[in-house]
């Protein structure tokens, strides 16, 4: 009986069941993020567009799709949720956003299973478990897997499409090509930069065919492009009016998004459209646990070494750039990371909120980290048996100890300088908890609040029941406020020094949400005269 319980197949089932139960019991712990109301609107605008095409009655209160500002956004996630909201008659905003959070987690959970099966194609059970732990315990991604319905859903579908990409190269069947094309269509239906997957697939199909008859490869590429175009067209409503022009517009817009905000970076507010070239690199280096990073770098440079050695020995390798499927996917991972980072630097792409727009890179980072573990294991078996599992336990303890604010994670030594140099709760997720504290600890019919931040605290009220929403009154006159809230995210002409002087004289701090002893959200109460 004990032997059956601890069989590898059973253990992985228990692992994923346990992980799912964790997510199911904590998904309501997270507040509402800045973008979620916009994403909800995107879903309903697209749903009305479909209803209009089908001559159905549309829902009131939403703009016309063809003139809607954000109509080029992918709605593969938001559109089904709009349908579910109406199908199940979800009337309260609180329940709707809980549905979003649970749905986001479920998609990421599914992607973690796909990542396990990617690892299983190349590694033994122990390394697969370590790999999946790297994938799900990156603190920021752990938290955002409950509310970031853009970048985390894109990462999830990117992982799924990579699984089918590997399967295609292994089997070369029409069925595997259809699965790959379908997964890419869904991926591009979230964000058009998903075309990186078909581009890489075509590149590696071409490289693979150099020592063979190229005609068969060209046929595959043509069929592949037709299928990807078909599925992308189906899943991206913006393309329905004009496939080519609208796709190019969407791609160019996403390549250099014209966001007018600023980013707090190394102690200064930098314009998001003109961030320093090293921003994305520093954010990656500062927000991934250090040992995960070190293992990734080992795997990355070992892959570079293999690519170099295989190229200079093409004659000995019968023209093969990779000798097996593991080398192939290591090289795919290498090129995904390298191409993306170089493209961001070359095009000076708009980035903000850490590196969340390129979270999909965490898939190849996680996979190449396994390459690093395997390399260390050749000499030091105890690393994967003891040292690295112990480090993962430490990361998990940090996640547990700082729940639900893991999205503000910075690794050591960046955590020591984060307060004065980097953004903390730019999502505004903790705004809900500050307002909840106010509601629980002060019995009033109305709470007059001044917001010392550009963060939309009014959106946090959507997470309360209808009976409490109206109690929060936000005033633009600080002298009329009974309470002041701040998540220390400014971006405008407010002078923190002058405001701090004002706060110290007329208000007192009554509640702080802290991570690593740094306040990420603060509630102030007016002093009694």
Secondary structure by P-SEA (a helix, b strand, c coil): cccccccaaaaaaaaaaaaaaaaaaccccccccccaaaaaaaaaaaaaaaaaaacccccccccccccccccccccccaaaaaaaaaaaccccaaaaaaaaaaaaaaaaaaaaaaaaaaaaacccaaaaaaaaaaaccaaaaaaaccccccaaaaaaaaaaaaaaaaaaaacccaaaaaaaaaaaaaaaaaccccaaaaaaaaaaaaaaaccccaaaaaaaaaaaaaaaaaaaaaaccccccccaaaaaaaaaaaaccccccccccccccccccccccaaaaaaaaccccaaaaaaaaaaaaaaaaaaaaaaaacccccccccccaaaaaaaaaaaaaaaaaaaaaaacccccccccccccaaaaaaaaaaaaaaaaacccccccccaaaaaaaaaaaaaaaacccccccccccccccccccccccccccaaaaaaaaaaacccccccbbbbccccccccccccccccccccbbbbcccccccbbbbcccccccccaaaaaaaaaacccccccccccccccbbbbbbbcc
